[in-house]
Amino acid sequence: MQIGMMGLGRMGANMVRRLMRDGHECVVYDINSASVAGMVKDGAVGAASLEEFVGKLAKPRCAWLMLPAAITGKIVDQVAALMEPGDIIIDGGNSYYHDAVDQAAKLAVKGINFVDVGTSGGVWGLERGYCLMIGGPDEAVKHLDSVFATLAPGADAGTTPDKNAGTAPFGYLHCGPSGAGHFVKMVHNGIEYGVMAAYAEGMNILKSANAGKRQRTADAETSPLESPQYYQFDVDLPAVAEVWRHGSVIGSWLLDLTAGALKNDPALAQFGGRVSDSGEGRWTLKAAIDTGVPAPVLSSALFDRFSSQGESQFADKLLSAMRYAFGGHVEKKPGA
């Protein structure tokens, strides 16, 4: 099948490579001409402009966009202006699901199908495949099935998929009408925040298991351990992460990546600890608030990211100022 791909970043380019490996014809476009040239060398059909990109697509045209959420809406409008009824635009980025619902309604008036695909897999997707959460009109999604099947991981080796489970065991799922794909991916990313935070906090506790050895004689303000004999363990964090990967109930691909990171850099010296948020965590919490669903773990994980970005610094200073004001408590310097 022919598919157009606009946006040849870390994910878009590898998605094209995976598609071409399975015999699909890919027309590619990116504002970076070098990225287009590189894909042409790999066998793709290149385009030097948006008009040429759409012009090289066979009807019904299928254009997949892998772009930042901030510009996706504008580019969708530009692509749609060059298309005809029956054509399909696919948004595979991390766009807000509200935008997908609104965009689909706007394009439906023109007879153009809008399919939103929450895409998980990152830089590993070329080899592992991409988990796809799909929203859009039934016929448009059905038309793209062979593309989804190629991009998805496929059934796990040695397993027999449940015939009643549809495409889900193969790594892709039509979740509902336009917007449903991005909604499911949004919650997926919110969960990701929470799982990551749990691993990080647990490892941090293990890192402090030798606090009894490090305790210094100090006054109560430094909160010394009451029972230092219980914290005399020098835990090998990379080894613990590795053993948890084998048979543990908390095993996961994310734990695999965690174990690899600790093995390569046990002190994590190359990282500063500032954790960004893409927006999906915020949108997940908004949905939880809108629908009255409690999500304390996910909200805590999101706010922890804000703290890592320095957003808690003023509040922390104010806490210290209040303690000094009511009790004369002077700040203790680190290590004092």
Secondary structure, 3 states (H helix, E strand, C coil): CEEEEECCCHHHHHHHHHHHHCCCEEEEECCCHHHHHHHHHCCCEECCCHHHHHHCCCCCCEEEECCCHHHHHHHHHHHHCCCCCCCEEEECCCCCHHHHHHHHHHHHCCCCEEEEEEEECHHHHHHHCCEEEEECCHHHHHHCHHHHHHHCCCCCCCCCCCHHHCCHHHCEEEEECCCHHHHHHHHHHHHHHHHHHHHHHHHHHHHCCCHHHHCCCCCHHHCCCCCHHHCCCCCCHHHHHHHHCCCCCCCCHHHHHHHHHHHHCCCCCCCCCCCCCCCHHHHHHHHHHHHCCCCHHHHHHHHHHHHHHHHCHHHHHHHHHHHHHHHCCCCCCCCC
